[in-house]
Amino acid sequence: MPELPETETIARDLDGAISGQKIKRISVRRPDVLREVSARAIARRLRGATILRSWRRAKLVVIDLDTGDRIVVQPRFTGALLIDSGNFSGSELDYSTLRLDLDDGRALHYADVRRLGTVALMDARRFEEYSSKLGIEPLDRAFTGAHLSGVLRATSQPVKKVLMEQRKIAGIGNIYANEALWRARIDPSRPAASISLEETEQLRNSIVAVLNEAILARGTSFRDYRDASGKRGSFVEKLDVYGRGGLPCRRCGSKLITTHAIDGRATTMCVRCQH
């Protein structure tokens, strides 16, 4: 599932490529991906609208329009926002669910093989209501060690599970929770409230560092994630633990273990380094 670095990459690509473009035509091919709006209504509300900017909130890609509406895309497992300027083969767009034709001849597609992602259309008031239920952005200045300590000390749930709770911290998923905890030398199963202030500061720094590094690498591509041009992210080459179960720890050489016991998701860790 695209996490913060992947959705940030997509949003930046879109912002640079399609800001200022007017939407001429809308084609809804798979209306089951739509949320909070019907196929007929989204076609009516988008036609003639100008795209002002694209940005990210949590794991969402948000496209602001001059009408006051916002297109809110949650790619989930296999969703992708692709800018088609004749650079894709026909088969690459076979799973397009929604097509927006722009006034410069290009098209923006939301493609989704499994159609588990969603496309919503919200006015400013509805988006504010929706966004207010999400947690702090980990790349914001307000995300300090003290703030993270308050989040962790409020619960005895496993620290990894808390990091992935979008109502508390927005944008971190399984990949980067694994990576940040390894960097901070913290056992993912430890009760969050047991993490010391010193450990919390190290964890906060690890989260910020790994997210920024992944953004520079344009995200992590294992299977489905692609940027707006259809290209893969390269951070997979720099992963220390995620997807490396059974391989040597890059820090101490011990064999990494993978378990699903914490939250049902794959957790990979080093039992020697993380305690």
C-alpha positions as CSV (number, residue, x, y, z in Angstrom):
1,M,0.0,0.0,0.0
2,P,1.4,3.4,-0.9
3,E,2.4,5.2,2.3
4,L,3.6,8.8,2.9
5,P,6.6,8.8,0.6
6,E,4.8,7.2,-2.3
7,T,1.7,9.5,-2.1
8,E,4.0,12.5,-1.5
9,T,5.9,11.6,-4.7
10,I,2.7,11.3,-6.7
11,A,1.3,14.5,-5.4
12,R,4.5,16.4,-6.2
13,D,4.5,15.0,-9.7
14,L,0.9,16.0,-10.3
15,D,1.4,19.5,-8.9
16,G,4.3,20.2,-11.3
17,A,2.6,18.6,-14.3
18,I,-1.1,19.5,-14.3
19,S,-1.6,22.6,-12.1
20,G,-3.4,25.2,-14.2
21,Q,-5.0,22.6,-16.5
22,K,-8.7,22.7,-17.2
23,I,-10.7,19.4,-17.1
24,K,-12.6,19.1,-20.4
25,R,-14.2,15.6,-20.2
26,I,-14.7,13.0,-17.5
27,S,-15.1,9.3,-18.2
28,V,-16.1,7.0,-15.3
29,R,-15.3,3.4,-16.3
30,R,-15.6,1.8,-12.9
31,P,-18.0,3.7,-10.6
32,D,-17.4,1.3,-7.7
33,V,-14.2,3.3,-6.8
34,L,-16.2,6.5,-6.2
35,R,-17.1,7.6,-2.7
36,E,-19.4,10.4,-1.6
37,V,-20.4,11.2,-5.2
38,S,-22.1,9.5,-8.1
39,A,-20.7,9.0,-11.6
40,R,-23.1,11.6,-13.0
41,A,-22.4,14.1,-10.3
42,I,-18.6,13.9,-10.5
43,A,-18.8,14.4,-14.3
44,R,-21.0,17.5,-13.8
45,R,-18.9,19.0,-11.0
46,L,-15.5,18.4,-12.6
47,R,-16.3,19.5,-16.2
48,G,-14.7,22.9,-16.8
49,A,-13.0,23.0,-13.5
50,T,-9.3,24.2,-13.3
51,I,-6.8,22.3,-11.3
52,L,-5.1,24.6,-8.8
53,R,-2.7,22.3,-7.0
54,S,-2.0,18.8,-5.9
55,W,-0.8,17.8,-2.4
56,R,-0.8,15.1,0.2
57,R,-2.6,14.5,3.4
58,A,-1.7,11.2,5.3
59,K,-1.8,8.5,2.6
60,L,-4.2,10.6,0.4
61,V,-3.5,12.5,-2.8
62,V,-5.6,15.7,-2.8
63,I,-6.3,17.8,-6.0
64,D,-7.7,21.3,-5.4
65,L,-10.0,22.8,-8.0
66,D,-11.0,26.4,-8.6
67,T,-14.6,25.4,-7.9
68,G,-13.8,24.7,-4.2
69,D,-14.1,21.0,-4.6
70,R,-11.2,18.6,-3.9
71,I,-10.6,15.3,-5.6
72,V,-9.4,13.0,-2.8
73,V,-7.7,9.8,-3.9
74,Q,-6.7,6.9,-1.6
75,P,-4.7,4.5,-3.7
76,R,-4.6,1.7,-1.2
77,F,-2.9,-1.5,-2.6
78,T,-2.9,-1.2,-6.3
79,G,-4.2,2.3,-7.2
80,A,-2.2,4.7,-9.3
81,L,-2.6,8.2,-10.7
82,L,-1.1,8.3,-14.2
83,I,-0.6,11.2,-16.5
84,D,-1.1,9.9,-20.1
85,S,0.6,12.0,-22.8
86,G,0.9,9.1,-25.2
87,N,3.7,7.5,-23.1
88,F,1.7,4.4,-22.0
89,S,0.9,1.3,-23.9
90,G,-2.8,0.3,-24.2
91,S,-2.4,-2.5,-21.7
92,E,-0.9,-0.2,-19.0
93,L,-4.2,1.7,-18.9
94,D,-6.5,-1.4,-19.1
95,Y,-7.3,-0.9,-15.4
96,S,-8.2,2.8,-15.7
97,T,-11.3,3.4,-13.6
98,L,-11.6,7.2,-14.1
99,R,-10.2,9.4,-16.9
100,L,-10.0,13.2,-16.8
101,D,-9.2,14.7,-20.2
102,L,-7.2,18.0,-19.8
103,D,-7.3,20.9,-22.2
104,D,-3.7,20.4,-23.3
105,G,-4.5,17.0,-24.8
106,R,-3.2,14.9,-21.9
107,A,-5.3,12.7,-19.6
108,L,-5.2,11.9,-15.9
109,H,-6.2,8.3,-15.1
110,Y,-6.9,6.7,-11.8
111,A,-6.0,3.0,-12.5
112,D,-6.5,0.3,-10.0
113,V,-6.2,-3.4,-10.7
114,R,-8.0,-4.7,-7.7
115,R,-10.2,-1.5,-7.3
116,L,-9.6,-1.4,-3.5
117,G,-8.7,2.3,-3.7
118,T,-11.1,5.1,-3.7
119,V,-11.8,8.5,-5.4
120,A,-13.9,11.0,-3.5
121,L,-15.1,14.5,-4.4
122,M,-15.5,16.7,-1.4
123,D,-16.2,20.4,-0.9
124,A,-13.9,22.3,1.5
125,R,-16.1,21.9,4.5
126,R,-16.4,18.1,4.0
127,F,-12.7,17.7,3.5
128,E,-11.9,19.7,6.6
129,E,-14.2,17.4,8.6
130,Y,-12.6,14.3,7.1
131,S,-9.0,15.6,7.5
132,S,-9.6,16.6,11.1
133,K,-10.0,12.9,12.1
134,L,-6.5,12.2,10.9
135,G,-3.4,12.5,13.1
136,I,-0.4,14.7,13.0
137,E,1.8,14.7,9.9
138,P,5.2,13.2,10.9
139,L,7.1,15.7,8.7
140,D,5.5,18.7,10.3
141,R,7.5,20.8,12.8
142,A,4.9,20.1,15.4
143,F,5.9,16.4,15.3
144,T,8.5,16.6,18.1
145,G,9.8,14.0,20.5
146,A,7.6,15.5,23.2
147,H,4.5,15.1,20.9
148,L,5.4,11.5,20.1
149,S,6.0,10.8,23.7
150,G,2.5,11.9,24.6
151,V,1.0,9.6,21.9
152,L,3.0,6.6,23.1
153,R,2.5,7.1,26.8
154,A,-1.3,7.1,26.4
155,T,-1.5,3.4,25.4
156,S,-0.1,0.0,26.2
157,Q,-0.6,-1.3,22.6
158,P,2.5,-2.4,20.7
159,V,4.6,0.6,19.6
160,K,4.5,-0.5,15.9
161,K,0.7,-0.7,15.9
162,V,0.6,2.8,17.4
163,L,2.9,4.3,14.7
164,M,0.5,2.9,12.1
165,E,-2.7,4.3,13.7
166,Q,-3.7,7.1,11.2
167,R,-5.8,8.9,13.8
168,K,-2.7,9.4,15.8
169,I,0.1,9.8,13.3
170,A,-0.8,10.2,9.6
171,G,1.0,8.5,6.7
172,I,3.1,5.8,8.3
173,G,2.4,2.3,7.2
174,N,4.0,-1.1,7.6
175,I,7.1,-0.5,5.5
176,Y,8.3,2.6,7.3
177,A,7.2,1.5,10.8
178,N,9.4,-1.5,10.4
179,E,12.3,0.6,9.2
180,A,12.0,3.3,11.8
181,L,11.9,0.9,14.7
182,W,14.9,-1.0,13.4
183,R,16.9,2.3,13.1
184,A,15.8,3.3,16.7
185,R,16.7,-0.2,18.0
186,I,13.2,-0.7,19.5
187,D,11.3,-4.0,19.6
188,P,8.1,-3.5,17.6
189,S,6.1,-5.5,20.2
190,R,7.0,-3.4,23.2
191,P,4.1,-1.6,24.9
192,A,4.2,2.0,23.6
193,A,4.0,3.4,27.1
194,S,7.2,1.6,28.1
195,I,9.3,3.6,25.6
196,S,11.6,6.1,27.4
197,L,11.9,9.8,26.5
198,E,15.4,9.1,25.1
199,E,14.1,6.3,23.0
200,T,11.2,8.3,21.9
201,E,13.4,11.1,20.6
202,Q,15.5,8.6,18.7
203,L,12.4,7.0,17.3
204,R,11.1,10.4,16.2
205,N,14.3,11.2,14.4
206,S,14.3,7.7,12.8
207,I,10.8,8.2,11.4
208,V,11.6,11.6,10.0
209,A,14.9,10.4,8.4
210,V,13.5,7.3,6.8
211,L,10.5,9.1,5.4
212,N,12.6,11.9,3.9
213,E,15.1,9.4,2.4
214,A,12.3,7.4,0.9
215,I,10.8,10.6,-0.7
216,L,14.2,11.4,-2.3
217,A,14.2,7.8,-3.7
218,R,10.6,8.4,-5.0
219,G,9.2,5.7,-2.8
220,T,9.3,1.9,-2.4
221,S,8.2,-0.3,-5.3
222,F,7.7,-4.0,-4.5
223,R,4.9,-4.9,-6.8
224,D,2.3,-2.3,-7.7
225,Y,3.4,1.2,-6.7
226,R,4.2,3.5,-9.6
227,D,4.7,7.3,-9.8
228,A,2.6,9.5,-12.0
229,S,4.8,8.6,-15.0
230,G,4.5,4.9,-14.4
231,K,8.0,4.6,-13.0
232,R,9.1,2.6,-9.9
233,G,10.5,4.0,-6.7
234,S,14.1,3.0,-5.8
235,F,14.0,2.9,-1.9
236,V,13.5,-0.8,-2.0
237,E,17.2,-1.1,-2.5
238,K,17.8,0.7,0.8
239,L,15.4,-1.2,3.1
240,D,17.1,-2.5,6.1
241,V,14.4,-4.9,7.4
242,Y,11.2,-4.8,5.5
243,G,11.0,-7.8,3.1
244,R,14.4,-9.1,4.4
245,G,13.3,-11.8,6.8
246,G,15.9,-14.6,7.0
247,L,18.7,-12.3,5.8
248,P,21.5,-10.9,7.9
249,C,20.9,-7.8,9.9
250,R,22.9,-5.0,8.3
251,R,24.0,-3.8,11.7
252,C,25.0,-6.9,13.6
253,G,24.8,-9.8,11.2
254,S,22.2,-11.8,13.1
255,K,19.4,-13.4,11.0
256,L,16.3,-11.1,10.8
257,I,13.0,-12.7,11.8
258,T,9.5,-12.0,10.4
259,T,6.4,-12.5,12.4
260,H,2.7,-11.7,12.0
261,A,2.0,-11.8,15.7
262,I,1.8,-8.1,16.5
263,D,-1.0,-6.7,14.3
264,G,-1.4,-9.4,11.6
265,R,1.0,-7.5,9.3
266,A,4.5,-8.7,8.5
267,T,6.9,-7.4,11.1
268,T,10.6,-8.0,10.4
269,M,13.2,-7.2,13.1
270,C,16.5,-8.1,14.6
271,V,16.2,-9.8,18.0
272,R,19.7,-8.8,18.9
273,C,19.6,-5.1,18.0
274,Q,16.0,-4.3,18.9
275,H,15.1,-4.7,22.5
